[in-house]
Amino acid sequence: MSKGKFTRRGMLKAGAASGATLAMPTIFSGAVWADGHTGFTNAPGPDSVTLGFNVPQTGAYADEGADELRAFTLAVEHLNGEGDGGMMNTFSSQVLDGTGILGRRVEYVTGDTQTSSDAARSSARSMIERDGAVMISGGSSSGVAIAVQGLCQDAGVIFMAGLTHSNDTTGKDRRANGFRHFFNTEMSGRALAPILEGAYGNDRVAYHLTADYTWGWSQERSMRTYTEAMGWETANAVMTPVGAGDFSSYLTPVANSGADVLILNHYGGDMVNSLTQAVQFGLRDIVANNKDFAVVVPLFSRLMARGAGSAIEGIYGSTNWHWTLTDAGSQAFVRSFGERYGFPPSQAAHTCYVQTLLYADAVTRAGSFNPCAVAEALEGYEFDGLGNGPTLYRAEDHQCFKDVLVVRGKENPENEFDLLEIVEVTPRETVTYPIDHPDFQGGALGTCNPGA
C-alpha cells in the first residue's frame, strides 16, 4: 500500500493522553484562564496543543466509545505525521500536512462520560481546567453532548460533537461554540419514510419503544411525523430507561396491541437487547392485521448489528456513514483504521475522526486556536473528501448537511463485519430542512465565547 507523503514514526506516546484518573474539577474562574494565556481559554504554547476526548468507556454505549477512542488516536497520529495520513490525503481542503496543528504536536487526554450528563460535564471540566484542553470532542449520547456543549460554551472552548442524533443538539440547545457533523433524527425520518413505504406500504400501525431522554424523544417524534404523514397510525409509544437491559416487560404487550410494526428508538447496547429479545419473543414470526409483523431500528450502526447478530436480518434503519462506501475518503479511512486495529470502523469512529480533522483544518485556515476564529472558519464551510460527499457546515445552526444512508440487515453476510447493506443514499438536498423548521425552534446560537 502506498504511504503517500506520510511515514510512520512510531506510536503516539501516552504521556498526558492516558487520562485514566481525572482530578476533581474546580469552579471556572477568570484566574484559571488568565495565567499564561493570551486572550482565550487554554491558548497553547509553541510546542504542543492538547485536545480532550470525552467518550462513554462504561455503560450502555461503551462499544461506541471504544471505537471513538480508536478513531481519535488515529486522527492524532495522522495530524502528527504518523501513519499513512488517512483522509488528510482525500480532504478537499489540503492544508493539513502532518506537522501537528499550526506546527504544534497534538497531545490528548481522555475522559469517561459513563453515558451520564453529570459525569460527562465533570470529566470535560477537568480536561479543560486541569489538562488545558483547547477543544473537546466525543460522546455517544445526545443528553451528554448537549450538557458538554453548554459547558464548553461557558468555558470558552470549541466543542466538536461526536455521536449525537437528537434534533435538540443543533436545535433548541445549539451553542455558538458547538458544531455537529453527525446527522439528526429529522434527517433519519426524511430518508427512511419513503423506503419504509415501499417495503411495507402506507397502511400500517406502529408501536414505539423509546429511550427516555432527549434523543429518544426526538427520534420518536421524527419517525411519527414522517410515518403518519404517509398514512401509518401509532398504536402506542412507551418510554424505556437507558441501560434497562431486560426489555421483556415492555415487549410483552406489543403482540396484542393492534400494531403490526415495532419501532425501536433505542441505540447501543439497549438496541441490541431490545431487538434480540423482540426476536426471541417471536414478534417477527407473527401476522398482525393480515400483514407480516415488521421491526424498524431508525438509527443503526455496525457495532449494534454485530451485537444483535442474526436478529438484524432484513431490518431497516439509517446511518451516518458505512465502511463499505467506495469513495476515496471512505476507502482511505477504512484502510488506515483496518491496518491499525484489524477490523473496519463504525459510524461513531468515522464521525470522531472527521471532527478532529475538521477542527485542525479550521484552526489552520484561521491561523489561530482562538475559538471565535475557529468558529468563523467552520461557519458556512463547504468541503468534500471525508466520506459523506459534498458537505456544508451551516452557519445559522452549526449543523452539517450531507447525504444520509438507509441500510438493511443482511440475510446472508459473508463475514462478521459484512452485516449491513446500503439500500439508498439519500441526497443532501432531500434531508436538508429550513432553519425555521418547528422541531429546531426555541434556541439561539448566541455569540462565540473565547473564555479568557
Secondary structure, DSSP 4 states (H G I P E B T S, - for coil): ---TT-----PPP-GGG---SPPPP----HHHHHTT-SSSTT---SSEEEEEEEE-SSSTTHHHHHHHHHHHHHHHHHHTT-SS-GGGGT-SS----SS-BTTBEEEEEEEE-TT-HHHHHHHHHHHHHTT--SEEEE-S-HHHHHHHHHHHHHHT-EEEE-S---GGGGTTT--TTEEE-S--HHHHHHHHHHHHHHHH-S--EEEEEEESSHHHHHHHHHHHHHHHHTT-EEEEEEEE-TT----HHHHTTGGGTT-SEEEEE--HHHHHHHHHHHHHTTGGG-EETTEE-EEEEEE--HHHHHHHGGGGBT-EEEES--TT--SHHHHHHHHHHHHHHSS---HHHHHHHHHHHHHHHHHHHHT---HHHHHHHHTTEEE-SSSSSSEEE-TTT-BEE--EEEEEE-SS-SSTT--EEEEEEE-HHHH---TT-GGG-S----------
